[in-house]
Amino acid sequence: MAVKAIRERSWVEIDLDAFRANLKALKAFIGKDGGFIQIVKADAYGHGAREIARIALSEGAVALGVANPEEGKLLRIQGFKEPILILSPSLPSEIPDILASDLWPTLSDPAFARELDQACSERGIKAKVSLKLDSGMHRSGALADEFGKLWKAVKKLPRLEVQSVFSHFAASESDPGFSQAQEEEFLAILKKNKVEAPWLHLANSSALVNGLGKSLPLCRLGILSYGIYTHPGQKDKIALKPVMTFKSTVSQLKEIPAGASVGYNRSWKAARDTLYAVIPVGYADGYDFLLSNRGTVSLNGSLCSVIGRVSMDMLCVDITDAGKVEIGDEVVLLGVEALRAEDLAAVYGGSAYELLCQVGRRAKRYYYEGRRLVTSAPLSRREFVSSDYPDSKLSQIIQAAISQRVNSEEMGELISREILRVFFYNKDREILYRKDFRHHIRFSDSGDSRFWRAKTTLSFTKTLQNGFFTVACANSEAALKSYFKRRDVEYRWLMDTNFELSPEAFSLSSVRINGIELETKLHFRNTCMEIRCSHPALKELVGSEVFYEIDTLTLYPRSSHQLSVFITELTHGVKISFSYPEALPPVECVPVFAGQNKYPRVSAGKNTITVSTKAGEWVFPQSGVVFAY
Ligand SMILES: *Cc1c(COP(=O)(O)O)cnc(C)c1O
């Protein structure tokens, strides 16, 4: 599935097609009349809750299941409107967040229920809740005797609506007898207390495949949907494909003689002259320490043993028999058929659930759908929740800048939170920004007394989103406006209204990415000219930072007495200059900058005027410069 060659210290690939296929296979067990709740707790078992939730809902999930209010709140911020169940018991201190984000808490005890009801009454709202019966797992939930009291107590609370009632199997993958007894207990308790709720559910994913929980209309899907078997017997019943692959890159090759040892405490000694590779992944990346001397990785198709202890940031693998290995080669640590999480976890007596959650702590996540890279998640994995981002430097900078500008820290916090929200979720997962934005415009004689010949050169660094981008030219502001929303448009030019749009009036003289001259294709669309710039080699560069250069030639009416350059994206370092012919009267320039520095440097040379910020300074969209003459 390696659509593009990623060479990072470690990264995680999420195969959304595999996830969808797993869901379809599980849905065959559910049948037409049943439904499912997709469990996305712990960031969807380390797969990324947002993308997983998106696919699951498109496959018919009626709700999402999380472990705590924070996870639910994040999904709300990301725009999910569907019911979200908090599966674990909540704390009283979490009630405000639960209500603010419209999450369904799970109640196991009447005292919490009363507190929740009280909080609802103070806010003048109602809350939907789940009740949980402990049918034998003996973890959370109300025991059979207590459940009757809980049900009656909650029914009396006017602000609470019991939407769902559930229980949980203790050993659905391995103990059919006990599980059957749990199911019977659950049904008996429902009947005894005359429990009525829209949603009743019991089975987790292993239970579903084992034919358990069929007496209830809904089930809750977790681990199997991520392509992990929890019992060897399941392989004959259902075909599942691992969704997550954890990868790294060979960073060093070494050779040691027989008798030498590798790693801390010298736990591995070479029985023969040994060639080995250093992989820049350790237990801090989620590669379990217990895989020391026991794990296996896949390198160019060969399985290689982990030798010595897994360190915090590195591990070593024996490549003596692996054929040709080079620095920079891709290493698969987990997720292919030969390295299933459940098998790797079994090597050290661990849990596949845990391994999935811990793997890739320092890794960026790449999501693939239809064999294409559709999106990626940031390195740190700390998804944005308003109270949870001050450690991000970028956020601090933005917030400080806004606070300064509006002269209020409180307002600054509010506005920057809103801005970040838009950047992170309504637009991008990552903040996309331009670095070292340089724009130079030179006017010269066009040979036509009505126009200047304007030559512009634009360059900046930015992460490439697609194998193409668009340059747009319009002759009305309204038409141009539509291009501000389009993310594939990297350059826009407003033509004089008298102009008939044509390549004579506006053309791209050269467009390059990392020095590669792009192919351009002109389209006319409504009243606009769109030039699509692409090159087959760009595919390899998607997701990485590239250097854009865009040169244009255009005619500019002499009758106009101003020229504007707009900054439409978050930008890190700006330099805009305008060179004009001797004949032009004195040029003045008015920068309108929002960001860290409202007053960029303006310097006037001979027939050139330049506006610039320091390289590291942030400039916000809706900034710009007007040159007037
Ligand atoms: C995590 C969880 C599930 C999902 O279980 P899997 O074994 O991953 O399918 C279902 N129900 C509850 C209450 C859970 O906490």
The ligand as a Gaussian input file, in Angstrom:
#p B3LYP/6-31G(d) Opt

LIG

0 1
 C      -14.180000      -1.515000      24.536000
 C      -15.544000      -1.947000      24.660000
 C      -16.181000      -2.648000      23.622000
 C      -15.473000      -3.116000      22.390000
 O      -14.957000      -4.391000      22.621000
 P      -14.082000      -5.180000      21.567000
 O      -13.662000      -6.389000      22.286000
 O      -12.945000      -4.315000      21.228000
 O      -14.958000      -5.443000      20.398000
 C      -17.520000      -2.923000      23.777000
 N      -18.182000      -2.555000      24.889000
 C      -17.601000      -1.894000      25.906000
 C      -18.403000      -1.540000      27.094000
 C      -16.270000      -1.572000      25.829000
 O      -15.685000      -0.917000      26.847000

